[in-house]
Amino acid sequence: MFKRILDNTDPGSKANKFRLQRFKYFEEHLKELPRPVKILDVGGTENFWVQMGKAGNKDYNITLLNLDITKNFEKDNFTYTRGDAADLSQFSDNEFDVVFSNSVIEHIPLDKNRQKMADEIIRTGKNYFVQTPNYYFPFEPHFLFPFYQFLPKFLKIFLLKNFNMGWYKKCSTKSEAEEILNYNKLLTENELRGYFRNCRIIKEKYMGMTKSLIAVNN
């Protein structure tokens, strides 16, 4: 049931409704920028921009950077490039009007690599808009299990080895479970502020609680 509700590829899902609401913040962030706006989406997918109604919109020149790139739409305003979020060396300083990233930084293993990603976003963009789920929101969005992020590591591994957890199939080994945990680390507001020094934080609310955090530089 949770998968169906939170499937962001489904235009009618709850997850997509959250994204559409969040995108209003992003459009507000862009409103003073001249058109076309040159955007780098770090970890981006074309499906996201299709769902947001921007595929083919010439007001947005969107470069999609991901480790695994698919090309289903081939819209004129999409540019595709394979790359690592922590190494944007193929791009020059301030090359983009805004660097956008949606629910990616929490999937970068190791604090030093998350800092590299943040530094590269700051370097390559005149502006940035980086969203991540909030550590303190009670429902963990990757394993689809309430309060999973607060459990001790041994119990997290036990659950991953014995059950299908959210978007992940049951693990066959402890090392496989540990690797999944390394690639799923929710951030606190203080951690996000530490990566993006001097940023402003937008708090996305649900039922009075902060569901996700968005770091912006203006």
N, C-alpha and C positions, 0 to 999 in steps of 0.2 A: 504493500500500500504506500509506504513512504517513498519508494522508488518512483512510483507513478506520479505522486504529488510533486516530487523534487526533480523530475527529469527536465533539465533545461533545454533539451532538444524539442520538447513538446510545447508548441506556442500557447497552449491553454493551461500549462502546469502552474502550480503555485510558485515554483522557482523562477519561471519566466516572468511572472507578474512582479516578483521582487526585482528582477533585472530591469524590467521596463521602468519601474519606479526609480531605481538607482540611476538609470540612464538620464532621467530628467535632471538629476544633480549634475551629471556630466555635461549636458547641453547648456545648463546654466553657466558652467565653468568655461564653456567655449564662446559664449554669446558675444564677447567683445573682440574676438579674434577675426581677422580678415579671412574671406573665403577665396579659394578652397583651403580648408584647414588640413595641414599635413600631420597625420597621426601615425605613431608607431604603437601597435598593440603587441605587447610582450606576452608571449604565451597565448596569443589570440587564435580564434577560429573564425572561419567565414560564416559558420552557422550563427554565431553571436550577432554579427552585423546584419545578417539577413533577418533575424528575429527582431532586431531593433529598427528595421525598415531603412537601413542606410546603404544596402547593396545597390550599386548603380547610381547613387546620389553624388553628383559631381561637386557638391559642397564639401565632401569628405574624401581626401586621398589617403587611403588606409594601407599601411604596410603591416602584414601579418607575419610575425616571427614566432616560429615554433620548432620543436625538435622533429615533429612529424606533421608535414604540411599536406593537406588535401585540397584539390582544386575541382570543386563541383559546379561552381557558378561562373567563374571567369569574368567577373564584372570589371568594367573599365576602371573603376576606382579602387580595385584590390591589387596590391603587389605582394607576392609570396616570397618568403625567404626562410631557409632553415637556419637555426641559430640557438645559442644558449643564452638564457635570460641573464646569466651572470657575466657574459662576455659579449658586449655589443660593439666590439672593436671595428666591425665593418661600417659603422656609422660615425660621422664626425660630431664634434661638439655642437650642441644646439641645432642639430639638423632638423628636428621636428618641432612643430608648434606645440604639440602635447604628446607625452608618452602615457599610454593607457595600459593598465593591467588589472584584470579581474580574476580574483581567486587563484593566484599563481604563487605568490611569494611564500605561502604556507607549505608549498610542495617542494621548495628548494631545501635540500639537506644541508645541514651545518650552518651555524651562525655566520661564519666568515663568508659563505657563499651568498647568504641572504643580504649581507652588507654589500657585497660586490654588485648584486643585482640592483640594490637601491642606488649605489654610487653611479652605476652606468645609466640608470634611468634619469638621475639628476643631471648627468653630463650631457646626454644626447637630446634632452628635451628642454625647451624654454619653459614649459609647464609640465606638470605630471598629475595623474589621477590614478591612485593605486588602492584597490579594494582588497580586503581580506576578511574572512569570518572572524568574529570576536571569540576569543578563548573563553570568556565568561558567559557566553550564551549557553543555556542549559542543554540544547540539543546539538550533538556533534554532527556536522553535515556530510562527512565522508563515510563514516561508519554507521550513520543513521541509528544512533544509540544514545539515549539520554545520559548526560554526564560522563560519557566515555573518556573524555580528555582528563578527567580528574582521577581516574582509576590508577592504581599502581601498575608499573610496567608488566609485572608477571601476570597480572590478571588480564591486561590488554592482550598479551601474547596468548594466554589460554583461550580467550574468546576467539581470536583470529585463527587458532589452530583447530578449533572445534565447531565453529559455526561460519556460515556465510555472513559477513558483516558489511552491511551497506552495499557499496559498489564493488566490494572485494569478495572473491570466492574463498572458501576455507583453505588455509595454508597447510602445506604438507610438512613443513619444517619450521623450527624456531627461527632460523636465519631468514627465511622468507618473511615471517611475521615481523621481525625486527626491521627488515628493509622497508616494508610498508609503513611502519611507524616512523622511520627516518624521513620518509617522503610525505608525511602528513603531520605537520606541527602547527597547531593554531597559535596565533600571536595575541598578546595582550596589547592594550593601547600604549603602554610604556615601551614595549619592545618595538612597535611600529614607529613611535616617535624617535626611538634611538637610531633606527635605520635611516629615517628621513628627518634629519635634524632641521629644526625651525619650520616644520610643516604645520599645517592646520588640519585637524581631524574632524571629519564629518561623521556623525554617528547615525547609522541606519537603524531605525527602531522597529520592533514588532512586539505588540502587546505590552508596551511600556519598557521593554528590555532592549539593550543594544545588540542587534543581530550581527552587524558587521561594521567594520571601521574603514574609512576612506581617507588616505593621506593625500592632501593637495598642497600646492605651494603658493596659493593666493586666495 
